[in-house]
Amino acid sequence: MGQMTENRKNEPDQALPLAGKTVLVVEDEYYIADDFRRTLNDAGADIVGPFATVAKAHQALDEGNFDCAVIDLNLHGRGDYRSRTA
């Protein structure tokens, strides 16, 4: 999965609960990541990601251009949540 940014800021529909918010998505399973992306986008969020690796997620974390994150704590079968926190 590569970096993908979906921008809805030019669509000011305040009825959407996540309008104006940017969400980082970190998930290694394609269908789950795509479901998160679509669901959050439908709620009005701008999406950063999804990212499938800790390294790519850390790059996005360093940039810090998001309001909150949805993070898989078991990336590639490794349940080390400490590497996911920043």
MMTF fields as JSON, N, C-alpha, C and O atoms, coordinates in Angstrom:
{
  "mmtfVersion": "1.0.0",
  "mmtfProducer": "UNKNOWN",
  "numBonds": 343,
  "numAtoms": 344,
  "numGroups": 86,
  "numChains": 1,
  "numModels": 1,
  "chainsPerModel": [1],
  "groupsPerChain": [86],
  "chainIdList": ["A"],
  "bondAtomList": [4, 2, 8, 6, 12, 10, 16, 14, 20, 18, 24, 22, 28, 26, 32, 30, 36, 34, 40, 38, 44, 42, 48, 46, 52, 50, 56, 54, 60, 58, 64, 62, 68, 66, 72, 70, 76, 74, 80, 78, 84, 82, 88, 86, 92, 90, 96, 94, 100, 98, 104, 102, 108, 106, 112, 110, 116, 114, 120, 118, 124, 122, 128, 126, 132, 130, 136, 134, 140, 138, 144, 142, 148, 146, 152, 150, 156, 154, 160, 158, 164, 162, 168, 166, 172, 170, 176, 174, 180, 178, 184, 182, 188, 186, 192, 190, 196, 194, 200, 198, 204, 202, 208, 206, 212, 210, 216, 214, 220, 218, 224, 222, 228, 226, 232, 230, 236, 234, 240, 238, 244, 242, 248, 246, 252, 250, 256, 254, 260, 258, 264, 262, 268, 266, 272, 270, 276, 274, 280, 278, 284, 282, 288, 286, 292, 290, 296, 294, 300, 298, 304, 302, 308, 306, 312, 310, 316, 314, 320, 318, 324, 322, 328, 326, 332, 330, 336, 334, 340, 338],
  "bondOrderList": [1, 1, 1, 1, 1, 1, 1, 1, 1, 1, 1, 1, 1, 1, 1, 1, 1, 1, 1, 1, 1, 1, 1, 1, 1, 1, 1, 1, 1, 1, 1, 1, 1, 1, 1, 1, 1, 1, 1, 1, 1, 1, 1, 1, 1, 1, 1, 1, 1, 1, 1, 1, 1, 1, 1, 1, 1, 1, 1, 1, 1, 1, 1, 1, 1, 1, 1, 1, 1, 1, 1, 1, 1, 1, 1, 1, 1, 1, 1, 1, 1, 1, 1, 1, 1],
  "groupList": [{"groupName": "MET", "atomNameList": ["N", "CA", "C", "O"], "elementList": ["N", "C", "C", "O"], "formalChargeList": [0, 0, 0, 0], "bondAtomList": [1, 0, 2, 1, 3, 2], "bondOrderList": [1, 1, 2], "singleLetterCode": "M", "chemCompType": "L-PEPTIDE LINKING"}, {"groupName": "GLY", "atomNameList": ["N", "CA", "C", "O"], "elementList": ["N", "C", "C", "O"], "formalChargeList": [0, 0, 0, 0], "bondAtomList": [1, 0, 2, 1, 3, 2], "bondOrderList": [1, 1, 2], "singleLetterCode": "G", "chemCompType": "PEPTIDE LINKING"}, {"groupName": "GLN", "atomNameList": ["N", "CA", "C", "O"], "elementList": ["N", "C", "C", "O"], "formalChargeList": [0, 0, 0, 0], "bondAtomList": [1, 0, 2, 1, 3, 2], "bondOrderList": [1, 1, 2], "singleLetterCode": "Q", "chemCompType": "L-PEPTIDE LINKING"}, {"groupName": "THR", "atomNameList": ["N", "CA", "C", "O"], "elementList": ["N", "C", "C", "O"], "formalChargeList": [0, 0, 0, 0], "bondAtomList": [1, 0, 2, 1, 3, 2], "bondOrderList": [1, 1, 2], "singleLetterCode": "T", "chemCompType": "L-PEPTIDE LINKING"}, {"groupName": "GLU", "atomNameList": ["N", "CA", "C", "O"], "elementList": ["N", "C", "C", "O"], "formalChargeList": [0, 0, 0, 0], "bondAtomList": [1, 0, 2, 1, 3, 2], "bondOrderList": [1, 1, 2], "singleLetterCode": "E", "chemCompType": "L-PEPTIDE LINKING"}, {"groupName": "ASN", "atomNameList": ["N", "CA", "C", "O"], "elementList": ["N", "C", "C", "O"], "formalChargeList": [0, 0, 0, 0], "bondAtomList": [1, 0, 2, 1, 3, 2], "bondOrderList": [1, 1, 2], "singleLetterCode": "N", "chemCompType": "L-PEPTIDE LINKING"}, {"groupName": "ARG", "atomNameList": ["N", "CA", "C", "O"], "elementList": ["N", "C", "C", "O"], "formalChargeList": [0, 0, 0, 0], "bondAtomList": [1, 0, 2, 1, 3, 2], "bondOrderList": [1, 1, 2], "singleLetterCode": "R", "chemCompType": "L-PEPTIDE LINKING"}, {"groupName": "LYS", "atomNameList": ["N", "CA", "C", "O"], "elementList": ["N", "C", "C", "O"], "formalChargeList": [0, 0, 0, 0], "bondAtomList": [1, 0, 2, 1, 3, 2], "bondOrderList": [1, 1, 2], "singleLetterCode": "K", "chemCompType": "L-PEPTIDE LINKING"}, {"groupName": "PRO", "atomNameList": ["N", "CA", "C", "O"], "elementList": ["N", "C", "C", "O"], "formalChargeList": [0, 0, 0, 0], "bondAtomList": [1, 0, 2, 1, 3, 2], "bondOrderList": [1, 1, 2], "singleLetterCode": "P", "chemCompType": "L-PEPTIDE LINKING"}, {"groupName": "ASP", "atomNameList": ["N", "CA", "C", "O"], "elementList": ["N", "C", "C", "O"], "formalChargeList": [0, 0, 0, 0], "bondAtomList": [1, 0, 2, 1, 3, 2], "bondOrderList": [1, 1, 2], "singleLetterCode": "D", "chemCompType": "L-PEPTIDE LINKING"}, {"groupName": "ALA", "atomNameList": ["N", "CA", "C", "O"], "elementList": ["N", "C", "C", "O"], "formalChargeList": [0, 0, 0, 0], "bondAtomList": [1, 0, 2, 1, 3, 2], "bondOrderList": [1, 1, 2], "singleLetterCode": "A", "chemCompType": "L-PEPTIDE LINKING"}, {"groupName": "LEU", "atomNameList": ["N", "CA", "C", "O"], "elementList": ["N", "C", "C", "O"], "formalChargeList": [0, 0, 0, 0], "bondAtomList": [1, 0, 2, 1, 3, 2], "bondOrderList": [1, 1, 2], "singleLetterCode": "L", "chemCompType": "L-PEPTIDE LINKING"}, {"groupName": "VAL", "atomNameList": ["N", "CA", "C", "O"], "elementList": ["N", "C", "C", "O"], "formalChargeList": [0, 0, 0, 0], "bondAtomList": [1, 0, 2, 1, 3, 2], "bondOrderList": [1, 1, 2], "singleLetterCode": "V", "chemCompType": "L-PEPTIDE LINKING"}, {"groupName": "TYR", "atomNameList": ["N", "CA", "C", "O"], "elementList": ["N", "C", "C", "O"], "formalChargeList": [0, 0, 0, 0], "bondAtomList": [1, 0, 2, 1, 3, 2], "bondOrderList": [1, 1, 2], "singleLetterCode": "Y", "chemCompType": "L-PEPTIDE LINKING"}, {"groupName": "ILE", "atomNameList": ["N", "CA", "C", "O"], "elementList": ["N", "C", "C", "O"], "formalChargeList": [0, 0, 0, 0], "bondAtomList": [1, 0, 2, 1, 3, 2], "bondOrderList": [1, 1, 2], "singleLetterCode": "I", "chemCompType": "L-PEPTIDE LINKING"}, {"groupName": "PHE", "atomNameList": ["N", "CA", "C", "O"], "elementList": ["N", "C", "C", "O"], "formalChargeList": [0, 0, 0, 0], "bondAtomList": [1, 0, 2, 1, 3, 2], "bondOrderList": [1, 1, 2], "singleLetterCode": "F", "chemCompType": "L-PEPTIDE LINKING"}, {"groupName": "HIS", "atomNameList": ["N", "CA", "C", "O"], "elementList": ["N", "C", "C", "O"], "formalChargeList": [0, 0, 0, 0], "bondAtomList": [1, 0, 2, 1, 3, 2], "bondOrderList": [1, 1, 2], "singleLetterCode": "H", "chemCompType": "L-PEPTIDE LINKING"}, {"groupName": "CYS", "atomNameList": ["N", "CA", "C", "O"], "elementList": ["N", "C", "C", "O"], "formalChargeList": [0, 0, 0, 0], "bondAtomList": [1, 0, 2, 1, 3, 2], "bondOrderList": [1, 1, 2], "singleLetterCode": "C", "chemCompType": "L-PEPTIDE LINKING"}, {"groupName": "SER", "atomNameList": ["N", "CA", "C", "O"], "elementList": ["N", "C", "C", "O"], "formalChargeList": [0, 0, 0, 0], "bondAtomList": [1, 0, 2, 1, 3, 2], "bondOrderList": [1, 1, 2], "singleLetterCode": "S", "chemCompType": "L-PEPTIDE LINKING"}],
  "groupTypeList": [0, 1, 2, 0, 3, 4, 5, 6, 7, 5, 4, 8, 9, 2, 10, 11, 8, 11, 10, 1, 7, 3, 12, 11, 12, 12, 4, 9, 4, 13, 13, 14, 10, 9, 9, 15, 6, 6, 3, 11, 5, 9, 10, 1, 10, 9, 14, 12, 1, 8, 15, 10, 3, 12, 10, 7, 10, 16, 2, 10, 11, 9, 4, 1, 5, 15, 9, 17, 10, 12, 14, 9, 11, 5, 11, 16, 1, 6, 1, 9, 13, 6, 18, 6, 3, 10],
  "groupIdList": [1, 2, 3, 4, 5, 6, 7, 8, 9, 10, 11, 12, 13, 14, 15, 16, 17, 18, 19, 20, 21, 22, 23, 24, 25, 26, 27, 28, 29, 30, 31, 32, 33, 34, 35, 36, 37, 38, 39, 40, 41, 42, 43, 44, 45, 46, 47, 48, 49, 50, 51, 52, 53, 54, 55, 56, 57, 58, 59, 60, 61, 62, 63, 64, 65, 66, 67, 68, 69, 70, 71, 72, 73, 74, 75, 76, 77, 78, 79, 80, 81, 82, 83, 84, 85, 86],
  "secStructList": [7, 7, 7, 7, 3, 3, 7, 7, 6, 6, 1, 7, 7, 6, 6, 1, 6, 6, 6, 6, 7, 3, 3, 3, 3, 3, 7, 1, 1, 2, 2, 2, 2, 2, 2, 2, 2, 2, 2, 2, 2, 2, 6, 6, 7, 3, 3, 3, 3, 3, 3, 7, 1, 2, 2, 2, 2, 2, 2, 2, 2, 2, 2, 6, 7, 7, 1, 3, 3, 3, 3, 7, 6, 6, 4, 4, 4, 7, 7, 7, 4, 4, 4, 4, 7, 7],
  "xCoordList": [0.832, 0.0, 0.877, 1.842, 0.574, 1.332, 0.588, -0.544, 1.237, 0.596, -0.529, -0.379, -1.643, -2.798, -3.401, -3.561, -3.731, -4.385, -5.668, -5.653, -6.763, -8.039, -8.446, -8.538, -8.684, -8.959, -10.405, -10.862, -11.108, -12.502, -12.66, -13.79, -11.576, -11.667, -12.422, -12.963, -12.474, -13.196, -14.674, -15.411, -15.111, -16.515, -17.07, -17.155, -17.448, -17.84, -19.247, -20.16, -19.441, -20.718, -20.604, -20.101, -21.064, -20.903, -21.77, -21.638, -22.662, -23.474, -22.648, -23.094, -21.472, -20.603, -19.829, -19.209, -19.852, -19.251, -17.74, -17.213, -17.035, -15.58, -15.127, -13.956, -16.052, -15.723, -14.618, -14.692, -13.596, -12.487, -11.426, -10.441, -11.601, -10.622, -9.783, -10.269, -8.525, -7.629, -7.266, -6.86, -7.417, -7.205, -6.089, -6.119, -5.103, -4.038, -4.531, -5.053, -4.373, -4.779, -3.537, -2.81, -3.3, -2.187, -2.779, -3.26, -2.741, -3.349, -2.691, -2.568, -2.26, -1.555, -2.464, -2.022, -3.691, -4.615, -5.396, -6.122, -5.228, -5.766, -7.264, -7.676, -8.068, -9.525, -9.968, -10.901, -9.309, -9.636, -9.22, -9.976, -8.013, -7.536, -8.468, -8.789, -8.897, -9.791, -11.151, -11.754, -11.636, -12.901, -12.79, -13.68, -11.706, -11.479, -11.451, -12.105, -10.68, -10.538, -11.884, -12.204, -12.673, -13.977, -14.933, -15.629, -14.973, -15.893, -15.56, -16.445, -14.276, -13.862, -14.084, -14.504, -13.81, -14.031, -15.515, -15.882, -16.365, -17.816, -18.312, -19.33, -17.592, -17.96, -17.381, -17.579, -16.664, -16.166, -14.697, -14.189, -13.998, -12.586, -11.689, -11.984, -10.585, -9.484, -8.603, -8.359, -8.124, -7.381, -5.913, -5.583, -5.031, -3.598, -3.297, -3.473, -2.845, -2.612, -3.624, -4.155, -3.884, -3.396, -1.94, -1.465, -1.26, 0.115, 0.132, -0.612, 0.98, 1.017, 2.261, 2.407, 3.165, 4.379, 4.604, 4.139, 5.33, 5.661, 6.529, 6.333, 7.484, 8.376, 7.598, 7.837, 6.674, 5.875, 4.972, 4.775, 4.43, 3.579, 4.381, 3.892, 5.611, 6.459, 6.778, 6.856, 6.963, 7.172, 5.974, 6.137, 4.78, 3.56, 3.421, 2.998, 3.782, 3.724, 4.665, 4.322, 5.847, 6.809, 6.286, 6.56, 5.533, 4.958, 3.814, 3.597, 3.084, 2.048, 0.886, 0.293, 0.544, -0.546, -1.874, -2.532, -2.273, -3.546, -4.064, -3.314, -5.366, -6.006, -6.075, -6.024, -6.19, -6.264, -5.825, -5.554, -5.762, -5.283, -6.073, -6.575, -6.171, -6.674, -5.476, -4.971, -5.011, -3.759, -3.982, -4.521, -3.556, -3.562, -2.423, -1.262, -2.742, -1.723, -1.042, -0.184, -1.411, -0.844, -0.376, -0.768, 0.454, 0.933, 1.804, 2.767, 1.456, 2.217, 2.445, 3.507, 1.439, 1.513, 2.355, 2.583, 2.817, 3.62, 2.775, 2.362, 2.517, 1.646, 2.367, 1.898, 3.488, 4.259, 3.682, 4.1, 2.742, 2.08, 3.008, 2.734, 4.098, 5.011, 5.601, 5.848, 5.835, 6.405, 5.357, 5.697, 4.109, 3.038, 2.728, 1.986, 3.278, 2.955, 4.019, 5.203, 3.584, 4.532, 4.066, 4.731],
  "yCoordList": [-1.171, 0.0, 1.234, 1.303, 2.177, 3.404, 4.512, 4.339, 5.642, 6.767, 7.281, 7.457, 7.514, 8.035, 9.101, 8.882, 10.226, 11.27, 11.629, 11.999, 11.511, 11.915, 13.202, 13.25, 14.221, 15.527, 15.925, 15.989, 16.188, 16.621, 18.059, 18.531, 18.767, 20.109, 21.063, 22.061, 20.793, 21.644, 21.296, 21.86, 20.364, 19.967, 20.272, 19.366, 21.515, 21.917, 21.47, 22.295, 20.199, 19.676, 19.426, 18.385, 20.367, 20.294, 19.215, 18.956, 18.575, 17.484, 16.216, 15.28, 16.175, 15.013, 15.093, 16.119, 14.034, 14.098, 14.31, 14.813, 13.942, 14.108, 15.182, 15.227, 16.048, 17.102, 17.983, 18.429, 18.222, 19.077, 18.376, 19.002, 17.091, 16.318, 15.463, 14.989, 15.276, 14.43, 13.219, 13.359, 12.02, 10.769, 9.969, 9.726, 9.565, 8.676, 7.245, 6.87, 6.433, 5.029, 4.154, 4.288, 3.243, 2.297, 0.897, 0.514, 0.14, -1.206, -1.99, -1.493, -3.226, -4.018, -4.906, -5.417, -5.107, -5.939, -5.036, -4.136, -5.299, -4.405, -4.121, -2.961, -5.158, -4.957, -4.203, -3.402, -4.456, -3.718, -2.257, -1.351, -2.033, -0.669, 0.091, 1.254, -0.559, 0.088, 0.376, 1.413, -0.523, -0.297, 0.902, 1.752, 0.974, 2.145, 3.415, 4.403, 3.382, 4.562, 5.043, 6.23, 4.1, 4.483, 4.971, 5.968, 4.277, 4.652, 6.032, 6.866, 6.256, 7.554, 8.661, 9.759, 8.394, 9.375, 9.703, 10.864, 8.685, 8.907, 9.747, 10.429, 9.701, 10.51, 11.922, 12.738, 12.204, 13.549, 13.751, 14.855, 12.734, 12.879, 12.934, 12.335, 13.665, 13.588, 12.454, 12.34, 11.617, 10.414, 10.568, 10.993, 10.217, 10.094, 8.61, 8.015, 8.004, 6.564, 5.911, 6.558, 4.669, 3.803, 3.372, 3.255, 3.144, 2.659, 1.25, 0.932, 0.398, -1.014, -1.377, -2.527, -0.422, -0.719, 0.311, 1.447, -0.106, 0.802, 1.943, 3.094, 1.64, 2.675, 3.775, 4.961, 3.383, 4.383, 5.161, 6.365, 4.478, 5.153, 6.165, 7.257, 5.812, 6.743, 7.98, 9.078, 7.825, 8.985, 9.922, 11.134, 9.364, 10.171, 10.795, 11.944, 10.03, 10.57, 11.761, 12.751, 11.665, 12.761, 14.016, 15.126, 13.846, 14.996, 15.601, 16.812, 14.75, 15.209, 15.957, 16.806, 15.671, 16.387, 15.655, 15.371, 15.345, 14.66, 14.97, 15.385, 14.758, 15.023, 13.794, 13.905, 12.623, 11.375, 10.229, 10.436, 9.02, 7.889, 6.629, 6.452, 5.761, 4.395, 3.508, 3.483, 2.767, 2.024, 0.558, 0.229, -0.314, -1.755, -2.062, -1.783, -2.629, -2.932, -4.269, -4.681, -4.954, -6.264, -6.281, -7.158, -5.32, -5.241, -6.442, -6.744, -7.111, -8.262, -9.313, -9.933, -9.51, -10.546, -10.203, -11.051, -8.97, -8.547, -7.655, -6.572, -8.1, -7.365, -6.414, -6.168, -5.871, -4.957, -3.551, -2.788, -3.209, -1.914, -0.76, 0.373, -1.004, 0.071, 0.777, 1.982, 0.049, 0.685, 1.52, 2.259, 1.409, 2.149, 3.469, 4.286, 3.693, 4.911, 5.956, 5.646, 7.198, 8.297, 9.508, 10.543],
  "zCoordList": [0.0, 0.0, 0.0, 0.762, -0.811, -0.854, -0.151, 0.302, -0.07, 0.585, -0.285, -1.494, 0.348, -0.341, 0.553, 1.753, 0.0, 0.768, 0.034, -1.14, 0.744, 0.173, 0.867, 2.094, 0.1, 0.662, 0.409, -0.733, 1.495, 1.392, 1.87, 1.995, 2.14, 2.703, 1.786, 2.263, 0.503, -0.419, -0.487, -1.296, 0.364, 0.405, 1.8, 2.629, 2.077, 3.429, 3.817, 3.854, 4.104, 4.563, 6.062, 6.484, 6.858, 8.312, 8.95, 10.146, 8.175, 8.714, 8.895, 9.559, 8.324, 8.444, 9.759, 10.038, 10.574, 11.913, 11.934, 12.926, 10.875, 10.851, 9.866, 9.489, 9.45, 8.501, 9.076, 10.22, 8.262, 8.678, 9.5, 9.892, 9.771, 10.546, 9.601, 8.574, 9.962, 9.192, 10.041, 11.194, 9.457, 10.173, 9.506, 8.3, 10.308, 9.864, 10.003, 11.053, 8.948, 8.983, 8.801, 7.817, 9.778, 9.726, 9.857, 10.924, 8.768, 8.723, 7.61, 6.491, 7.903, 6.902, 6.065, 5.035, 6.457, 5.678, 4.721, 5.142, 3.432, 2.407, 2.574, 2.576, 2.713, 2.748, 3.999, 3.946, 5.108, 6.333, 6.176, 6.527, 5.647, 5.431, 4.494, 4.738, 3.435, 2.481, 3.109, 2.829, 3.947, 4.638, 5.582, 5.612, 6.349, 7.213, 6.386, 6.721, 5.293, 4.446, 3.916, 3.986, 3.382, 2.825, 3.897, 3.703, 5.026, 6.098, 6.67, 6.866, 6.931, 7.466, 6.451, 6.817, 5.188, 4.143, 4.008, 3.832, 4.091, 4.026, 5.196, 5.084, 6.326, 7.497, 7.412, 8.313, 6.32, 6.084, 6.365, 6.17, 6.815, 7.171, 5.947, 4.913, 6.082, 5.14, 5.629, 6.83, 4.729, 5.098, 4.728, 3.621, 5.668, 5.407, 5.511, 6.574, 4.416, 4.384, 3.459, 2.557, 3.675, 4.752, 4.537, 3.408, 5.647, 5.65, 6.202, 7.13, 5.633, 6.031, 6.825, 7.242, 7.046, 7.798, 8.88, 8.79, 9.91, 11.011, 10.488, 10.879, 9.612, 9.087, 8.372, 8.601, 7.515, 6.79, 7.746, 7.579, 8.737, 9.722, 10.524, 10.814, 10.885, 11.642, 10.821, 11.371, 9.517, 8.653, 8.74, 8.883, 8.654, 8.737, 10.124, 10.254, 11.165, 12.526, 12.675, 13.322, 12.078, 12.151, 11.484, 11.94, 10.404, 9.716, 10.527, 10.497, 11.254, 12.179, 11.576, 12.242, 10.349, 9.687, 9.818, 8.817, 11.063, 11.269, 12.67, 13.553, 12.85, 14.138, 15.024, 16.249, 14.412, 15.165, 14.241, 13.058, 14.808, 14.024, 14.346, 15.456, 13.347, 13.498, 13.21, 12.087, 14.241, 14.124, 14.472, 15.528, 13.565, 13.799, 14.773, 14.473, 15.924, 16.926, 16.675, 17.456, 15.596, 15.288, 13.827, 13.057, 13.454, 12.079, 11.743, 12.447, 10.671, 10.175, 11.258, 11.317, 12.118, 13.137, 14.345, 15.209, 14.414, 15.561, 16.442, 16.025, 17.652, 18.564, 19.484, 20.596, 19.062, 19.899, 19.768, 18.896, 20.612, 20.507, 20.851, 20.454, 21.574, 21.963, 20.761, 20.819, 19.658, 18.474, 17.732, 16.809, 18.123, 17.451, 18.141, 17.595, 19.327, 20.066, 19.851, 19.72, 19.817, 19.646, 20.413, 20.396]
}
